[in-house]
Amino acid sequence: MVGMAPTDSDGAVPVDGYGPGFFRVGGQIHYGPVIVTAEGAQPWGGMDDLAALLALGGQIDVLFLGMGKDIVRLSPELEARFDAIGIMAEAMATLQAARSYNVTLSEGRRVACALLPL
């Protein structure tokens, strides 16, 4: 397992580390895709499970989407759906999404990440 650089998250739950097919979030191992918020992690069905992401409307302002090893752009239609509920969504490689989540979380912002495993 590879650990992430610690950040001061003031009690919020960071992504601590990752490995093949799993993430360690707040000290607990989660296998497969996950959604991580300041409160913790929950299983996620991947990009076929948009309802779980859209349900974050009103709870967060920023969503980092970790799309695996490669950067994949969101479709304009999906970007518009996130904009309509007040979420700025940014797709990037999974490791960058986890790091960006931790840094943004440490700034006290309302943020989440949805991560596909490597």
Beta strands, then each sheet from edge to edge (+ up, - down):
strand 1: 2-3
strand 2: 15-19
strand 3: 22-25
strand 4: 28-31
strand 5: 34-37
strand 6: 40-43
strand 7: 62-66
strand 8: 88-92
strand 9: 111-115
sheet 1: 1+ 2- 3+ 4-
sheet 2: 6+ 5- 9+ 7+ 8+
end
